[in-house]
Amino acid sequence: MNPFGLGVAARDRFCNRAAEIDLLTRNMLSGIHTVVYAPRRYGKSSLARLVLADMEPGMTSVYVDLFSITTPDDAAEKIYRSIANALGRTAADKSSLVARITSIFKRLRLSLEFDQTSGTPDFSVSLGDAAAEIHLESVIANLDAYCAANGIKVCLVLDEFQEICNLKESKKIEALLRGGMQTAQHVSFMMLGSRRTILRDMFEDRKRPFYKSAYVMKLSPMPRDEFAEYLIRQFAVGDLILSREEADQIITFTEAYPYYTQKLAMLYYDMKRPGASVAEAQQFLLEMESADCENIFVGLTNHQKRLLRAIALSHPTSIFATAFLTTHRLGSQGGVQSSLAKLKKLDLVEQDEVGWRVTDPIFCKWLKR
C-alpha cells in the first residue's frame, strides 16, 4: 500500500506543523478568531482538521467549505447544514435534537434522517421564506445561544472564506458575519483562504468590516530538512529505502510545495521498485498536471499570459523595469499594471524578498516548457 496520498491528510500522512497546530489550538480554545492563508493545495484544510480533532471532545467542531457558493442562499444553507450535522454528531440524545436546534434557530426549517447502516444523523435544511441575509445576520448569534444553553463551545471553520467576496452582496454579508463574530462568547472562528490578496484585503483594509477582527497567520513553507526526513520515513513504512539525495531531489523539484511533494513522492514510490528514477517520476508529474495548467492558462487574456510567462522565465526583481518590459514586449506600464493586478487576485504570482515569481512551482515549470 502506497504510504502517500492526496486530499486531506490523516495524521499518519501529515508532516509536522507542530508549532502551527499548537498556536491554532490555543487560539481556538481562547476564543481568538484566526485567519490562515496560503496558496491552494498547501495543506490548510488538513491542518484545520488535525486541530479540530485535537480539541474534541472539549470543543465541538463545525467545518464549512465555502468554495462552491454562488449566492447568499448557498452560504447560509452550507453554514446551517454544517452546524446541524456537527451538533448532531456530538449530541447524546439525537431524537430530540431537531426540536432543540429549531427552538433557537427559529427561522430554520430542519428535518432529520438517520443512515440505516451507521445510524449517523443527516440533516435537510431549508431557509423558508426569510431572505438569506436575515439568516446570515442571526446564524452566529443563534449558534452562540445554543452553545450557552447546552454548555458547549464551538470552533467554526470557514474554508475558502474569500469566496464570499465573489458574491454581489459581499460587503453586506461581510458586515453581517462580522457582527455575529464580534459578539459571540462561545464560538471561535478559524477562516482559511487561498486567494491571499483578497483575504489580506478583507482583514487589513480599514474600510472593510473584518478589519483587524482576527489574528492573521501566514502558513510558511515546510522546512526542507523536516520534509526530507518525513519522505524517508514514509518510504520505510512501505519497506522501500529512499536516500537523502533522492528526497532532496523530490523537494527541490517541487520547492517543498506540500501537495506536489506528496504527489511526486507517491508517484516515485510506485515507480521506484521497477527501477525508475526520480527524474522519470518528475516528468510523469508534469504530464499529469498539464491539463490543470492548461485550464488556468486559457482563462487569461493574451497580455496576462505574456506577463505570466515572462515572470516564470525571468523572476524579475521589478515588474516595471524597462529592460523587463522591453525584453518580453509587454507594452505600457498601465497595461502591465492591470494584468499584474488580475494575476495577483488569482494568486498566480507573488512577490518575495528576491522578486516576482509564479506561485505554483509546477505551473511555473509548465510555463517555461
SELO-468403 format. One line per 10 residues: number of its first residue (from 1); their letters; for each residue y, x, z of C-alpha. Coordinates in steps of 0.02 Angstrom, whole numbers. Each point is the difference from the previous one (the first is absolute). Layout:
N
NUM = a = Y X Z ~ ...
***
This chain:
369
1 = mnpfglgvaa = 0 0 0 ~ 171 67 -50 ~ 100 43 158 ~ 165 -39 -88 ~ 71 -168 -49 ~ 153 -88 -68 ~ 100 -142 73 ~ 35 -20 185 ~ -85 144 90 ~ -112 -31 150
11 = rdrfcnraae = 17 119 147 ~ -144 112 -57 ~ 88 25 -168 ~ 174 22 69 ~ 80 171 13 ~ 95 33 161 ~ 176 -78 12 ~ -27 8 189 ~ 186 23 37 ~ 48 -147 -111
21 = idlltrnmls = -134 -112 77 ~ 60 45 175 ~ 183 -33 -42 ~ -33 -167 -85 ~ -114 -58 141 ~ 130 42 132 ~ 138 -84 -101 ~ -98 -160 -25 ~ -53 -12 182 ~ 181 32 52
31 = gihtvvyapr = 73 -130 -118 ~ 87 129 -109 ~ 4 -71 -177 ~ -46 135 -125 ~ 13 28 -188 ~ -126 116 -83 ~ 39 54 -178 ~ -90 114 -122 ~ -50 -2 -184 ~ -130 -125 -56
41 = rygksslarl = -182 43 39 ~ 53 122 135 ~ -104 -74 142 ~ 126 -116 82 ~ -117 -151 7 ~ -145 103 66 ~ 113 75 133 ~ 63 -172 54 ~ -176 -71 13 ~ -56 146 110
51 = vladmepgmt = 149 -30 114 ~ -42 -185 10 ~ -182 39 43 ~ 54 119 138 ~ 111 -131 81 ~ -125 -142 6 ~ -45 -94 107 ~ 159 35 97 ~ 108 -52 -147 ~ -44 -127 -135
61 = svyvdlfsit = 24 67 -176 ~ 71 -103 -144 ~ -6 84 -171 ~ 101 -75 -144 ~ -5 74 -176 ~ 159 -53 -90 ~ -37 93 -162 ~ -32 -154 -109 ~ 138 -116 62 ~ 110 -78 -134
71 = tpddaaekiy = 87 -139 99 ~ 57 -34 179 ~ -143 -125 11 ~ -124 141 -36 ~ 77 104 139 ~ -3 -141 128 ~ -177 -53 -42 ~ -67 178 8 ~ 81 32 168 ~ -61 -166 72
81 = rsianalgrt = -178 21 -64 ~ -13 178 66 ~ 65 -56 170 ~ -120 -147 9 ~ -151 104 -48 ~ 46 139 122 ~ 21 -122 144 ~ -163 -84 -49 ~ -90 166 -1 ~ 44 36 181
91 = aadksslvar = 1 -177 72 ~ -136 -39 127 ~ 5 -187 -33 ~ 11 -20 -188 ~ -30 -188 0 ~ 169 -36 78 ~ 91 139 -91 ~ 76 -109 -137 ~ 77 -116 130 ~ 69 147 100
101 = itsifkrlrl = 76 83 -153 ~ 76 -158 -74 ~ 72 -49 169 ~ 117 151 -18 ~ 6 23 -190 ~ 55 -180 -16 ~ 47 -2 -185 ~ -163 80 -53 ~ -146 -99 -71 ~ -159 89 48
111 = slefdqtsgt = -185 -36 -25 ~ -149 102 59 ~ -170 33 -75 ~ -138 115 63 ~ -104 117 -107 ~ -176 -69 10 ~ -78 173 11 ~ 114 97 115 ~ 88 -142 91 ~ 167 84 -39
121 = pdfsvslgda = 147 -122 -4 ~ 100 -13 -161 ~ 164 -94 -8 ~ 78 -101 -139 ~ 190 0 11 ~ 127 -121 -72 ~ 189 9 24 ~ 19 -187 -15 ~ 169 -71 -50 ~ 108 132 85
131 = aaeihlesvi = 80 135 -108 ~ -73 175 11 ~ 163 66 72 ~ -17 -118 148 ~ -174 66 34 ~ 56 181 -16 ~ 141 -34 121 ~ -118 -65 134 ~ -167 88 -28 ~ 37 153 107
141 = anldaycaan = 78 -101 142 ~ -151 -116 -4 ~ -121 147 3 ~ 96 73 147 ~ -9 -167 91 ~ -188 -10 -31 ~ -21 176 71 ~ 99 -46 156 ~ -100 -160 26 ~ -167 88 -20
151 = gikvclvlde = 39 166 85 ~ -27 112 -151 ~ 97 129 -101 ~ -5 14 -190 ~ 25 144 -120 ~ 59 -75 -165 ~ -27 116 -148 ~ 97 -44 -158 ~ -72 108 -140 ~ 103 31 -158
161 = fqeicnlkes = 147 -72 94 ~ 124 49 -137 ~ -73 -135 -114 ~ 115 -123 89 ~ 142 84 -96 ~ -72 -62 -165 ~ 27 -181 50 ~ 159 -87 -58 ~ 31 -55 180 ~ -34 173 71
171 = kkieallrgg = 161 22 101 ~ -23 -167 85 ~ -184 34 38 ~ 44 171 72 ~ 127 -83 115 ~ -125 -133 57 ~ -137 125 40 ~ 124 118 83 ~ 57 -140 115 ~ -179 -35 55
181 = mqtaqhvsfm = -39 183 23 ~ 157 31 104 ~ -42 -132 130 ~ -191 19 10 ~ -62 60 169 ~ -188 2 -32 ~ -9 50 -185 ~ 14 179 -65 ~ 31 28 -185 ~ -75 137 -109
191 = mlgsrrtilr = 73 -6 -175 ~ -81 104 -138 ~ 73 38 -171 ~ -25 107 -154 ~ 163 -30 -92 ~ 93 122 108 ~ 173 -16 -76 ~ -3 -189 24 ~ -72 13 175 ~ 126 130 57
201 = dmfedrkrpf = 141 -109 -66 ~ -66 -148 100 ~ 9 95 164 ~ 143 123 -30 ~ 130 -104 -92 ~ 129 -68 124 ~ 18 -159 -103 ~ -186 -46 10 ~ -74 -109 139 ~ -131 130 50
211 = yksayvmkls = 126 141 21 ~ -51 110 149 ~ -125 -132 59 ~ -154 111 3 ~ -65 176 25 ~ -20 75 -174 ~ -149 116 -26 ~ -32 98 -160 ~ -184 37 -25 ~ -4 187 -33
221 = pmprdefaey = -123 93 -113 ~ -166 43 79 ~ -9 183 60 ~ -106 88 -129 ~ -105 98 125 ~ -50 -161 88 ~ -40 -84 -165 ~ -108 146 -56 ~ -99 -2 163 ~ -23 -188 -18
231 = lirqfavgdl = -69 18 -177 ~ -122 135 55 ~ -61 -109 145 ~ -22 -152 -111 ~ -102 97 -128 ~ -108 64 143 ~ -32 -181 53 ~ -81 -23 -170 ~ -98 163 14 ~ 106 92 -128
241 = ilsreeadqi = 96 161 28 ~ 181 3 -55 ~ 79 171 7 ~ 176 24 64 ~ 49 59 -174 ~ -64 -162 -77 ~ 89 -103 133 ~ 162 92 -37 ~ -23 -31 -187 ~ -15 -187 32
251 = itfteaypyy = 152 -6 113 ~ 108 109 -113 ~ -39 -110 -150 ~ 43 -162 93 ~ 142 79 100 ~ -86 -71 157 ~ 40 -177 -58 ~ -123 -101 107 ~ -66 -124 -130 ~ -27 129 -136
261 = tqklamlyyd = -73 127 120 ~ -128 -127 58 ~ -38 -54 -178 ~ -18 177 -69 ~ -111 47 147 ~ -105 -156 -31 ~ -20 45 -184 ~ -41 181 36 ~ -128 -48 132 ~ -97 -95 -133
271 = mkrpgasvae = 25 133 -133 ~ -32 155 106 ~ -187 -20 25 ~ -34 -3 -189 ~ 104 160 -13 ~ 173 -58 -57 ~ 156 97 48 ~ 155 -58 92 ~ 95 21 -165 ~ -117 -124 -85
281 = aqqfllemes = 26 -125 141 ~ 188 24 -17 ~ -8 -40 -185 ~ -105 -154 36 ~ 129 -60 126 ~ 140 17 -128 ~ -100 -102 -126 ~ -35 -136 129 ~ 184 -15 48 ~ 67 0 -180
291 = adcenifvgl = -3 -190 -17 ~ 102 -23 159 ~ 124 132 -57 ~ 18 -84 -170 ~ 34 -168 82 ~ 142 73 102 ~ 71 96 -149 ~ 5 -145 -124 ~ 104 -103 121 ~ 146 121 -13
301 = tnhqkrllra = 140 11 -127 ~ -2 146 -122 ~ 139 89 94 ~ -89 -23 167 ~ -158 72 -79 ~ 95 152 -65 ~ 82 32 168 ~ -164 -21 94 ~ -92 121 -115 ~ 144 125 10
311 = ialshptsif = -11 -2 190 ~ -189 25 -9 ~ 21 149 -116 ~ 150 84 81 ~ 11 -50 185 ~ 190 18 -12 ~ 105 45 150 ~ 139 -108 -72 ~ -27 -150 -113 ~ 177 12 -69
321 = atafltthrl = 1 186 -40 ~ 60 27 -178 ~ -148 111 -45 ~ -126 -132 57 ~ 88 -142 -92 ~ 18 103 -159 ~ -176 72 -2 ~ -81 -170 16 ~ 128 -93 -109 ~ 38 -126 137
331 = gsqggvqssl = 174 -48 -57 ~ 143 -52 112 ~ 2 15 189 ~ 30 -187 12 ~ -162 -39 -92 ~ -95 126 106 ~ 73 -73 160 ~ -59 -175 -50 ~ -176 60 -44 ~ -12 104 157
341 = aklkkldlve = 47 -149 109 ~ -142 -102 -77 ~ -128 141 19 ~ 51 22 182 ~ -12 -187 32 ~ -177 1 -71 ~ -38 152 110 ~ -53 100 -152 ~ 112 149 39 ~ 66 78 160
351 = qdevgwrvtd = 112 142 54 ~ -62 129 125 ~ 69 163 66 ~ -43 88 -164 ~ 59 -128 -127 ~ -58 -153 -95 ~ -183 -40 -27 ~ -116 -139 -56 ~ -65 -82 159 ~ -179 -24 -58
361 = pifckwlkr = -82 171 -35 ~ -132 -68 -119 ~ 128 -101 -96 ~ 102 160 -13 ~ -148 92 -76 ~ -30 -145 -120 ~ 183 6 -55 ~ -11 187 -33 ~ -159 -22 -100
***
